[in-house]
Amino acid sequence: MLEIQSCYVKDLDRNWTLNNISSPYHLLVFFTSGRLIYWIDNEPIPLQKGEVLFVPEGLVRTGRAIEYHQRYAAFFKVQNSARSMLPILNKKQAFKLKVQNFPYFKQRFSLLNHHWLMKGAYYNTICNAILLEMLGVVNSDLDEKEFSSKKIKLVIELKNYILKHYNEPIKLKDLSEYGGKTPNYISSIFKEVTGFTPIEYLHDVRISMAKDMMLSKGMSIREISEETGFCDQAYFNRVFRKLSGCSPTDFLNEKSS
């Protein structure tokens, strides 16, 4: 679980400085305009609009503005039970990252700051949930940055192939032939980039499609299992329950009640 200690948005002029401060909390900072430079444990980190800075607890930071800038910031603690939720929560070194979706990230940080200042009902729960989502976005963007462009391109092509042919009997060897790589390489790279094996991703796509069909097409469960590429209804039922936590029949009954 996360515990937010403070949250704010500030507009700071070019005279802003910060001298040798260490915090017992983790720090997430998002820069929405301007340029500045931080030194984290004496390592320089230039920063500008669109970038986030993550500083683990206990590190000494110094800063100096290069020009006017605006930034959002959140200080928070991480309980040991929450460290397994995201890899960045275990990092011991600071890092910066340019977020891929600037408007969305700014909107989430603004909403976090709003709830923190208003202190309305359940604000702690709401704020912790928004912060966890933002950290998840940062971790996802960081993962993509660390993978080579060739790996990302190959996985995107494989995903598109699966989305196009999900209702066909796709096997790992089919993806291997399509990607021009060995089955082991395809499986390893797909898992590295997405966190899923190709077959797990295929099942996820099929079940998502099946749910859409259940809600919109009025088809029987047997027809849907065939339409989404499963070899038989019993297998479809097992995969559906594994991914959804309920049977197809229970899902339909719940949505129709």
Secondary structure in CASP SS format (residue, H / E / C, confidence):
PFRMAT SS
TARGET T0000
AUTHOR 0000-0000-0000
METHOD secondary structure of the structure
MODEL  1
M C 1.00
L E 1.00
E E 1.00
I E 1.00
Q E 1.00
S E 1.00
C E 1.00
Y E 1.00
V E 1.00
K E 1.00
D E 1.00
L E 1.00
D C 1.00
R C 1.00
N C 1.00
W C 1.00
T E 1.00
L E 1.00
N E 1.00
N E 1.00
I E 1.00
S E 1.00
S C 1.00
P C 1.00
Y C 1.00
H E 1.00
L E 1.00
L E 1.00
V E 1.00
F E 1.00
F E 1.00
T E 1.00
S E 1.00
G C 1.00
R E 1.00
L E 1.00
I E 1.00
Y E 1.00
W E 1.00
I E 1.00
D C 1.00
N C 1.00
E E 1.00
P E 1.00
I E 1.00
P E 1.00
L E 1.00
Q E 1.00
K C 1.00
G C 1.00
E E 1.00
V E 1.00
L E 1.00
F E 1.00
V E 1.00
P C 1.00
E C 1.00
G C 1.00
L C 1.00
V E 1.00
R E 1.00
T E 1.00
G E 1.00
R E 1.00
A E 1.00
I C 1.00
E C 1.00
Y C 1.00
H E 1.00
Q E 1.00
R E 1.00
Y E 1.00
A E 1.00
A E 1.00
F E 1.00
F E 1.00
K E 1.00
V E 1.00
Q C 1.00
N H 1.00
S H 1.00
A H 1.00
R C 1.00
S C 1.00
M C 1.00
L C 1.00
P H 1.00
I H 1.00
L H 1.00
N H 1.00
K C 1.00
K C 1.00
Q C 1.00
A C 1.00
F E 1.00
K E 1.00
L E 1.00
K E 1.00
V C 1.00
Q C 1.00
N C 1.00
F H 1.00
P H 1.00
Y H 1.00
F H 1.00
K H 1.00
Q H 1.00
R H 1.00
F H 1.00
S H 1.00
L H 1.00
L H 1.00
N H 1.00
H H 1.00
H H 1.00
W H 1.00
L H 1.00
M H 1.00
K C 1.00
G C 1.00
A C 1.00
Y C 1.00
Y H 1.00
N H 1.00
T H 1.00
I H 1.00
C H 1.00
N H 1.00
A H 1.00
I H 1.00
L H 1.00
L H 1.00
E H 1.00
M H 1.00
L H 1.00
G H 1.00
V H 1.00
V H 1.00
N H 1.00
S H 1.00
D H 1.00
L H 1.00
D H 1.00
E H 1.00
K H 1.00
E H 1.00
F C 1.00
S C 1.00
S H 1.00
K H 1.00
K H 1.00
I H 1.00
K H 1.00
L H 1.00
V H 1.00
I H 1.00
E H 1.00
L H 1.00
K H 1.00
N H 1.00
Y H 1.00
I H 1.00
L H 1.00
K H 1.00
H H 1.00
Y C 1.00
N C 1.00
E C 1.00
P C 1.00
I C 1.00
K C 1.00
L H 1.00
K H 1.00
D H 1.00
L H 1.00
S H 1.00
E H 1.00
Y H 1.00
G H 1.00
G C 1.00
K C 1.00
T C 1.00
P H 1.00
N H 1.00
Y H 1.00
I H 1.00
S H 1.00
S H 1.00
I H 1.00
F H 1.00
K H 1.00
E H 1.00
V H 1.00
T H 1.00
G C 1.00
F C 1.00
T C 1.00
P H 1.00
I H 1.00
E H 1.00
Y H 1.00
L H 1.00
H H 1.00
D H 1.00
V H 1.00
R H 1.00
I H 1.00
S H 1.00
M H 1.00
A H 1.00
K H 1.00
D H 1.00
M H 1.00
M H 1.00
L H 1.00
S H 1.00
K C 1.00
G C 1.00
M C 1.00
S C 1.00
I H 1.00
R H 1.00
E H 1.00
I H 1.00
S H 1.00
E H 1.00
E H 1.00
T C 1.00
G C 1.00
F C 1.00
C C 1.00
D C 1.00
Q H 1.00
A H 1.00
Y H 1.00
F H 1.00
N H 1.00
R H 1.00
V H 1.00
F H 1.00
R H 1.00
K H 1.00
L H 1.00
S H 1.00
G C 1.00
C C 1.00
S C 1.00
P H 1.00
T H 1.00
D H 1.00
F H 1.00
L H 1.00
N H 1.00
E H 1.00
K H 1.00
S H 1.00
S C 1.00
END
